[in-house]
Amino acid sequence: MRKQDEDRNGKPEALLWLDFETTGTDRNDSLPLEVGMECTDVLGEHSYGSLHRIIRPDYLDLLDMSPMAFSMHTDNGLLFELLNGSDRNDCVEAVVNAVEEYLESLSQRFTLVPAGTNVDFDLDFLKRLDLNPDRWLSYRKFDLTTLRRYLRFIDCPEDPYEGHRGTHRVRDCIRRDINDYIRYRKLLKGAW
């Protein structure tokens, strides 16, 4: 481990890749339906474990979902999985407990830097689950949206948004983000 990978508290930094799938893009009115997290080293090359849970809301009115989210989550199987999920294992309280345990365990070993696409959106949904991200996560963030925008601004020959259609399931989005990060890191390193 390199010295610059350690935080002031002496724990090594790690990237906590996170993603939520929701009923829409409104942070205040949408409901979280799925959460995923994966912890990696700062290079994105070594995984320290992951968490994936569907979140079965206490009440879900399919007519309240945005049409885009409804279509996407019907096509990717998330709504089917939710409707057939376990009342006990997939309820909000069970998911909150699982997320808490996962973050608590990792934060004892690492300074966790939240990472992903539109990180603030996902952090807001942690808060919507009545979790306090500040308890486990660094105030620093690594948002790939910024890096992708930068690559577009400098007329990078590679389109940073190519291949972003995917299934819109958290595992796929997180894997895409980690792979993009590794590719961008190599691309930028080659520019030096």
C-alpha atoms as an extended CHARMM CRD file, in Angstrom:
* protein
*
       192  EXT
         1         1  MET       CA              0.0000000000        0.0000000000        0.0000000000  PROA      1               0.0000000000
         2         2  ARG       CA              1.2650000000        3.4500000000       -0.8970000000  PROA      2               0.0000000000
         3         3  LYS       CA              1.4980000000        6.0820000000        1.8470000000  PROA      3               0.0000000000
         4         4  GLN       CA             -0.7350000000        8.4780000000       -0.1190000000  PROA      4               0.0000000000
         5         5  ASP       CA             -3.5210000000        5.8640000000        0.0290000000  PROA      5               0.0000000000
         6         6  GLU       CA             -3.7970000000        6.3320000000        3.7990000000  PROA      6               0.0000000000
         7         7  ASP       CA             -6.1040000000        8.8440000000        5.3740000000  PROA      7               0.0000000000
         8         8  ARG       CA             -5.1120000000       10.9450000000        8.3740000000  PROA      8               0.0000000000
         9         9  ASN       CA             -6.5940000000        8.3320000000       10.6960000000  PROA      9               0.0000000000
        10        10  GLY       CA             -4.0590000000        5.7880000000        9.4400000000  PROA      10              0.0000000000
        11        11  LYS       CA             -6.6020000000        3.5860000000        7.6770000000  PROA      11              0.0000000000
        12        12  PRO       CA             -6.1130000000        2.9650000000        3.9770000000  PROA      12              0.0000000000
        13        13  GLU       CA             -8.5840000000        4.6260000000        1.6720000000  PROA      13              0.0000000000
        14        14  ALA       CA            -10.9100000000        2.4180000000       -0.3420000000  PROA      14              0.0000000000
        15        15  LEU       CA            -13.5290000000        3.2720000000       -2.9410000000  PROA      15              0.0000000000
        16        16  LEU       CA            -17.0820000000        2.3740000000       -2.0060000000  PROA      16              0.0000000000
        17        17  TRP       CA            -18.9220000000        2.0360000000       -5.3090000000  PROA      17              0.0000000000
        18        18  LEU       CA            -22.6310000000        2.4770000000       -4.7280000000  PROA      18              0.0000000000
        19        19  ASP       CA            -25.7820000000        2.5200000000       -6.7750000000  PROA      19              0.0000000000
        20        20  PHE       CA            -29.5300000000        2.6260000000       -6.1840000000  PROA      20              0.0000000000
        21        21  GLU       CA            -32.3210000000        1.7540000000       -8.5700000000  PROA      21              0.0000000000
        22        22  THR       CA            -35.4490000000        3.7450000000       -7.8010000000  PROA      22              0.0000000000
        23        23  THR       CA            -39.0120000000        4.4520000000       -8.9450000000  PROA      23              0.0000000000
        24        24  GLY       CA            -37.8670000000        7.6910000000      -10.5960000000  PROA      24              0.0000000000
        25        25  THR       CA            -35.2890000000       10.4570000000      -10.5740000000  PROA      25              0.0000000000
        26        26  ASP       CA            -36.9530000000       12.7100000000       -7.9900000000  PROA      26              0.0000000000
        27        27  ARG       CA            -34.8650000000       12.3530000000       -4.8410000000  PROA      27              0.0000000000
        28        28  ASN       CA            -37.7220000000       13.3280000000       -2.5580000000  PROA      28              0.0000000000
        29        29  ASP       CA            -40.6410000000       11.3880000000       -4.0010000000  PROA      29              0.0000000000
        30        30  SER       CA            -39.0360000000        8.3050000000       -5.5660000000  PROA      30              0.0000000000
        31        31  LEU       CA            -38.6370000000        5.0730000000       -3.6400000000  PROA      31              0.0000000000
        32        32  PRO       CA            -35.4670000000        2.9880000000       -3.5190000000  PROA      32              0.0000000000
        33        33  LEU       CA            -35.9910000000       -0.4730000000       -5.0540000000  PROA      33              0.0000000000
        34        34  GLU       CA            -32.4810000000       -1.9210000000       -5.1140000000  PROA      34              0.0000000000
        35        35  VAL       CA            -29.1270000000       -1.0790000000       -3.5470000000  PROA      35              0.0000000000
        36        36  GLY       CA            -25.6880000000       -2.2880000000       -4.4770000000  PROA      36              0.0000000000
        37        37  MET       CA            -22.2190000000       -1.5760000000       -3.0980000000  PROA      37              0.0000000000
        38        38  GLU       CA            -18.7560000000       -2.8470000000       -3.7980000000  PROA      38              0.0000000000
        39        39  CYS       CA            -15.6120000000       -1.8470000000       -1.9690000000  PROA      39              0.0000000000
        40        40  THR       CA            -12.3410000000       -1.7610000000       -3.9230000000  PROA      40              0.0000000000
        41        41  ASP       CA             -8.8400000000       -0.4760000000       -3.4650000000  PROA      41              0.0000000000
        42        42  VAL       CA             -8.2000000000        3.0620000000       -4.7740000000  PROA      42              0.0000000000
        43        43  LEU       CA             -7.1440000000        1.6750000000       -8.1520000000  PROA      43              0.0000000000
        44        44  GLY       CA            -10.3860000000       -0.2900000000       -8.5370000000  PROA      44              0.0000000000
        45        45  GLU       CA             -8.4500000000       -3.4980000000       -9.0620000000  PROA      45              0.0000000000
        46        46  HSD       CA             -9.0600000000       -5.4730000000       -5.8610000000  PROA      46              0.0000000000
        47        47  SER       CA            -12.4750000000       -6.0600000000       -4.3280000000  PROA      47              0.0000000000
        48        48  TYR       CA            -13.0000000000       -6.2070000000       -0.5780000000  PROA      48              0.0000000000
        49        49  GLY       CA            -16.5620000000       -7.4610000000       -0.8500000000  PROA      49              0.0000000000
        50        50  SER       CA            -19.9430000000       -6.3950000000       -2.0850000000  PROA      50              0.0000000000
        51        51  LEU       CA            -23.5570000000       -6.0860000000       -1.0410000000  PROA      51              0.0000000000
        52        52  HSD       CA            -26.6520000000       -6.3840000000       -3.1860000000  PROA      52              0.0000000000
        53        53  ARG       CA            -30.2390000000       -6.2060000000       -1.9330000000  PROA      53              0.0000000000
        54        54  ILE       CA            -33.6150000000       -5.5590000000       -3.4390000000  PROA      54              0.0000000000
        55        55  ILE       CA            -35.7480000000       -3.2460000000       -1.3070000000  PROA      55              0.0000000000
        56        56  ARG       CA            -39.3800000000       -4.1400000000       -1.0640000000  PROA      56              0.0000000000
        57        57  PRO       CA            -41.2160000000       -0.9240000000       -0.1340000000  PROA      57              0.0000000000
        58        58  ASP       CA            -44.0230000000       -1.0680000000        2.4100000000  PROA      58              0.0000000000
        59        59  TYR       CA            -46.2920000000        0.2680000000       -0.3230000000  PROA      59              0.0000000000
        60        60  LEU       CA            -45.5810000000        0.5070000000       -4.0410000000  PROA      60              0.0000000000
        61        61  ASP       CA            -48.0840000000        2.0910000000       -6.4170000000  PROA      61              0.0000000000
        62        62  LEU       CA            -46.9040000000        1.1760000000       -9.9040000000  PROA      62              0.0000000000
        63        63  LEU       CA            -48.9190000000        4.0870000000      -11.3000000000  PROA      63              0.0000000000
        64        64  ASP       CA            -46.7690000000        6.4890000000       -9.2500000000  PROA      64              0.0000000000
        65        65  MET       CA            -43.5850000000        5.2870000000      -10.9390000000  PROA      65              0.0000000000
        66        66  SER       CA            -42.1450000000        7.3580000000      -13.7370000000  PROA      66              0.0000000000
        67        67  PRO       CA            -43.0070000000        5.6770000000      -17.0610000000  PROA      67              0.0000000000
        68        68  MET       CA            -39.3070000000        5.3700000000      -17.8860000000  PROA      68              0.0000000000
        69        69  ALA       CA            -38.5020000000        3.6620000000      -14.5700000000  PROA      69              0.0000000000
        70        70  PHE       CA            -41.5270000000        1.3880000000      -14.8730000000  PROA      70              0.0000000000
        71        71  SER       CA            -40.5030000000        0.2830000000      -18.3570000000  PROA      71              0.0000000000
        72        72  MET       CA            -36.8440000000       -0.1420000000      -17.4070000000  PROA      72              0.0000000000
        73        73  HSD       CA            -37.5640000000       -2.1430000000      -14.2400000000  PROA      73              0.0000000000
        74        74  THR       CA            -40.1240000000       -4.3010000000      -16.0060000000  PROA      74              0.0000000000
        75        75  ASP       CA            -37.6320000000       -5.1120000000      -18.7640000000  PROA      75              0.0000000000
        76        76  ASN       CA            -34.7190000000       -5.8040000000      -16.3940000000  PROA      76              0.0000000000
        77        77  GLY       CA            -36.7840000000       -8.0510000000      -14.0960000000  PROA      77              0.0000000000
        78        78  LEU       CA            -36.4990000000       -5.8910000000      -10.9770000000  PROA      78              0.0000000000
        79        79  LEU       CA            -40.2550000000       -5.4190000000      -10.5580000000  PROA      79              0.0000000000
        80        80  PHE       CA            -40.8220000000       -9.1580000000      -10.9560000000  PROA      80              0.0000000000
        81        81  GLU       CA            -38.1290000000       -9.8420000000       -8.3560000000  PROA      81              0.0000000000
        82        82  LEU       CA            -39.6920000000       -7.2990000000       -5.9720000000  PROA      82              0.0000000000
        83        83  LEU       CA            -43.1880000000       -8.7290000000       -6.3400000000  PROA      83              0.0000000000
        84        84  ASN       CA            -41.8440000000      -12.2050000000       -5.6130000000  PROA      84              0.0000000000
        85        85  GLY       CA            -39.4130000000      -11.1390000000       -2.9010000000  PROA      85              0.0000000000
        86        86  SER       CA            -39.5360000000      -12.0430000000        0.7470000000  PROA      86              0.0000000000
        87        87  ASP       CA            -41.6000000000       -9.8430000000        3.0500000000  PROA      87              0.0000000000
        88        88  ARG       CA            -39.0820000000      -10.5150000000        5.8010000000  PROA      88              0.0000000000
        89        89  ASN       CA            -35.6930000000      -10.5270000000        4.0220000000  PROA      89              0.0000000000
        90        90  ASP       CA            -36.3350000000       -7.7710000000        1.5000000000  PROA      90              0.0000000000
        91        91  CYS       CA            -38.2830000000       -5.3140000000        3.6370000000  PROA      91              0.0000000000
        92        92  VAL       CA            -36.7900000000       -1.8800000000        4.2380000000  PROA      92              0.0000000000
        93        93  GLU       CA            -35.7540000000       -2.7010000000        7.8300000000  PROA      93              0.0000000000
        94        94  ALA       CA            -33.8710000000       -5.8640000000        6.8140000000  PROA      94              0.0000000000
        95        95  VAL       CA            -32.0560000000       -4.0240000000        4.0240000000  PROA      95              0.0000000000
        96        96  VAL       CA            -31.1400000000       -1.1450000000        6.3500000000  PROA      96              0.0000000000
        97        97  ASN       CA            -29.6730000000       -3.6340000000        8.8340000000  PROA      97              0.0000000000
        98        98  ALA       CA            -27.6590000000       -5.3520000000        6.0750000000  PROA      98              0.0000000000
        99        99  VAL       CA            -26.3100000000       -2.0360000000        4.7490000000  PROA      99              0.0000000000
       100       100  GLU       CA            -25.4140000000       -0.9110000000        8.2790000000  PROA      100             0.0000000000
       101       101  GLU       CA            -23.5210000000       -4.1260000000        9.0070000000  PROA      101             0.0000000000
       102       102  TYR       CA            -21.6970000000       -3.9850000000        5.6740000000  PROA      102             0.0000000000
       103       103  LEU       CA            -20.6190000000       -0.3470000000        6.1160000000  PROA      103             0.0000000000
       104       104  GLU       CA            -19.7340000000       -0.8240000000        9.7770000000  PROA      104             0.0000000000
       105       105  SER       CA            -17.4840000000       -3.7630000000        8.9600000000  PROA      105             0.0000000000
       106       106  LEU       CA            -15.6810000000       -1.9740000000        6.1150000000  PROA      106             0.0000000000
       107       107  SER       CA            -15.2970000000        1.3340000000        7.9410000000  PROA      107             0.0000000000
       108       108  GLN       CA            -13.3450000000       -0.3900000000       10.7010000000  PROA      108             0.0000000000
       109       109  ARG       CA            -10.6530000000       -1.2670000000        8.1460000000  PROA      109             0.0000000000
       110       110  PHE       CA            -10.8580000000        1.5320000000        5.5830000000  PROA      110             0.0000000000
       111       111  THR       CA            -11.6020000000        5.1840000000        5.0530000000  PROA      111             0.0000000000
       112       112  LEU       CA            -14.4690000000        4.7360000000        2.6030000000  PROA      112             0.0000000000
       113       113  VAL       CA            -14.6560000000        7.2080000000       -0.2760000000  PROA      113             0.0000000000
       114       114  PRO       CA            -18.0610000000        7.0170000000       -1.9860000000  PROA      114             0.0000000000
       115       115  ALA       CA            -17.6830000000        6.4290000000       -5.7220000000  PROA      115             0.0000000000
       116       116  GLY       CA            -19.8940000000        5.8890000000       -8.7490000000  PROA      116             0.0000000000
       117       117  THR       CA            -22.0990000000        7.7950000000      -11.1500000000  PROA      117             0.0000000000
       118       118  ASN       CA            -24.0480000000       10.7230000000       -9.6410000000  PROA      118             0.0000000000
       119       119  VAL       CA            -22.8200000000        9.8550000000       -6.1450000000  PROA      119             0.0000000000
       120       120  ASP       CA            -24.9080000000       12.5170000000       -4.4160000000  PROA      120             0.0000000000
       121       121  PHE       CA            -28.1010000000       10.9210000000       -5.7550000000  PROA      121             0.0000000000
       122       122  ASP       CA            -27.1440000000        7.5920000000       -4.1660000000  PROA      122             0.0000000000
       123       123  LEU       CA            -26.0410000000        9.2110000000       -0.9110000000  PROA      123             0.0000000000
       124       124  ASP       CA            -29.4360000000       10.9100000000       -0.7110000000  PROA      124             0.0000000000
       125       125  PHE       CA            -31.1070000000        7.5020000000       -0.9410000000  PROA      125             0.0000000000
       126       126  LEU       CA            -28.9490000000        6.1940000000        1.9110000000  PROA      126             0.0000000000
       127       127  LYS       CA            -30.3340000000        9.1020000000        3.9100000000  PROA      127             0.0000000000
       128       128  ARG       CA            -33.8630000000        8.2620000000        2.7400000000  PROA      128             0.0000000000
       129       129  LEU       CA            -33.3300000000        4.8650000000        4.3990000000  PROA      129             0.0000000000
       130       130  ASP       CA            -32.6390000000        6.7800000000        7.6440000000  PROA      130             0.0000000000
       131       131  LEU       CA            -28.9410000000        5.9840000000        7.4480000000  PROA      131             0.0000000000
       132       132  ASN       CA            -26.2820000000        8.6010000000        8.1400000000  PROA      132             0.0000000000
       133       133  PRO       CA            -23.5410000000        8.1950000000        5.4990000000  PROA      133             0.0000000000
       134       134  ASP       CA            -21.2510000000       10.5410000000        7.4690000000  PROA      134             0.0000000000
       135       135  ARG       CA            -20.9830000000        7.8200000000       10.0990000000  PROA      135             0.0000000000
       136       136  TRP       CA            -19.0520000000        5.5460000000        7.7140000000  PROA      136             0.0000000000
       137       137  LEU       CA            -18.0600000000        7.5050000000        4.6060000000  PROA      137             0.0000000000
       138       138  SER       CA            -15.4640000000       10.1360000000        3.8870000000  PROA      138             0.0000000000
       139       139  TYR       CA            -16.6480000000       13.6190000000        3.0560000000  PROA      139             0.0000000000
       140       140  ARG       CA            -14.6140000000       13.2270000000       -0.1340000000  PROA      140             0.0000000000
       141       141  LYS       CA            -16.3460000000       11.7130000000       -3.1570000000  PROA      141             0.0000000000
       142       142  PHE       CA            -15.2450000000       10.2270000000       -6.4270000000  PROA      142             0.0000000000
       143       143  ASP       CA            -17.9300000000       10.8700000000       -9.0310000000  PROA      143             0.0000000000
       144       144  LEU       CA            -17.3140000000        9.3880000000      -12.4620000000  PROA      144             0.0000000000
       145       145  THR       CA            -19.7950000000       11.8650000000      -13.9470000000  PROA      145             0.0000000000
       146       146  THR       CA            -17.1780000000       14.5900000000      -13.4930000000  PROA      146             0.0000000000
       147       147  LEU       CA            -14.4960000000       12.4960000000      -15.1450000000  PROA      147             0.0000000000
       148       148  ARG       CA            -16.7830000000       11.5760000000      -18.0450000000  PROA      148             0.0000000000
       149       149  ARG       CA            -17.7150000000       15.2330000000      -18.5760000000  PROA      149             0.0000000000
       150       150  TYR       CA            -14.0320000000       16.1860000000      -18.5080000000  PROA      150             0.0000000000
       151       151  LEU       CA            -13.1990000000       13.5940000000      -21.1700000000  PROA      151             0.0000000000
       152       152  ARG       CA            -15.9610000000       15.0660000000      -23.3770000000  PROA      152             0.0000000000
       153       153  PHE       CA            -14.6320000000       18.6110000000      -22.8240000000  PROA      153             0.0000000000
       154       154  ILE       CA            -11.1080000000       17.7220000000      -23.9320000000  PROA      154             0.0000000000
       155       155  ASP       CA            -12.4090000000       15.9760000000      -27.0690000000  PROA      155             0.0000000000
       156       156  CYS       CA            -11.1930000000       12.5740000000      -25.9970000000  PROA      156             0.0000000000
       157       157  PRO       CA            -11.4180000000       10.2020000000      -28.9710000000  PROA      157             0.0000000000
       158       158  GLU       CA            -13.2730000000        7.7030000000      -26.7950000000  PROA      158             0.0000000000
       159       159  ASP       CA            -16.9610000000        8.3410000000      -26.0290000000  PROA      159             0.0000000000
       160       160  PRO       CA            -17.1930000000        7.9940000000      -22.2280000000  PROA      160             0.0000000000
       161       161  TYR       CA            -20.9070000000        7.1890000000      -22.4370000000  PROA      161             0.0000000000
       162       162  GLU       CA            -20.6740000000        4.4200000000      -25.0120000000  PROA      162             0.0000000000
       163       163  GLY       CA            -21.9800000000        1.1470000000      -23.6560000000  PROA      163             0.0000000000
       164       164  HSD       CA            -24.0880000000        2.7400000000      -20.9130000000  PROA      164             0.0000000000
       165       165  ARG       CA            -27.3790000000        1.2340000000      -21.9440000000  PROA      165             0.0000000000
       166       166  GLY       CA            -27.0770000000       -1.9560000000      -19.9000000000  PROA      166             0.0000000000
       167       167  THR       CA            -29.7430000000       -3.4970000000      -17.6920000000  PROA      167             0.0000000000
       168       168  HSD       CA            -29.9520000000       -0.7470000000      -15.0840000000  PROA      168             0.0000000000
       169       169  ARG       CA            -29.4790000000       -3.2150000000      -12.2630000000  PROA      169             0.0000000000
       170       170  VAL       CA            -27.0820000000       -2.1630000000       -9.5220000000  PROA      170             0.0000000000
       171       171  ARG       CA            -24.5490000000       -4.9630000000      -10.0660000000  PROA      171             0.0000000000
       172       172  ASP       CA            -24.2200000000       -4.0900000000      -13.7430000000  PROA      172             0.0000000000
       173       173  CYS       CA            -23.9910000000       -0.3410000000      -13.1070000000  PROA      173             0.0000000000
       174       174  ILE       CA            -21.3180000000       -0.7820000000      -10.4450000000  PROA      174             0.0000000000
       175       175  ARG       CA            -19.3160000000       -3.1860000000      -12.6190000000  PROA      175             0.0000000000
       176       176  ARG       CA            -19.5650000000       -0.7210000000      -15.5320000000  PROA      176             0.0000000000
       177       177  ASP       CA            -18.3760000000        2.1410000000      -13.3140000000  PROA      177             0.0000000000
       178       178  ILE       CA            -15.3930000000        0.1810000000      -11.9830000000  PROA      178             0.0000000000
       179       179  ASN       CA            -14.4150000000       -0.9410000000      -15.4950000000  PROA      179             0.0000000000
       180       180  ASP       CA            -14.7890000000        2.6200000000      -16.8120000000  PROA      180             0.0000000000
       181       181  TYR       CA            -12.6740000000        3.9490000000      -13.9440000000  PROA      181             0.0000000000
       182       182  ILE       CA             -9.8800000000        1.4770000000      -14.6660000000  PROA      182             0.0000000000
       183       183  ARG       CA            -10.0120000000        2.3410000000      -18.3770000000  PROA      183             0.0000000000
       184       184  TYR       CA            -10.0370000000        6.1130000000      -17.7410000000  PROA      184             0.0000000000
       185       185  ARG       CA             -7.1730000000        5.7910000000      -15.2910000000  PROA      185             0.0000000000
       186       186  LYS       CA             -5.0600000000        4.0590000000      -17.9460000000  PROA      186             0.0000000000
       187       187  LEU       CA             -6.1530000000        6.5760000000      -20.5780000000  PROA      187             0.0000000000
       188       188  LEU       CA             -5.1780000000        9.5410000000      -18.4170000000  PROA      188             0.0000000000
       189       189  LYS       CA             -1.9510000000        7.8990000000      -17.2560000000  PROA      189             0.0000000000
       190       190  GLY       CA             -0.9460000000        7.4770000000      -20.9030000000  PROA      190             0.0000000000
       191       191  ALA       CA             -1.4110000000       11.2280000000      -21.4190000000  PROA      191             0.0000000000
       192       192  TRP       CA              1.3690000000       11.9620000000      -18.9250000000  PROA      192             0.0000000000
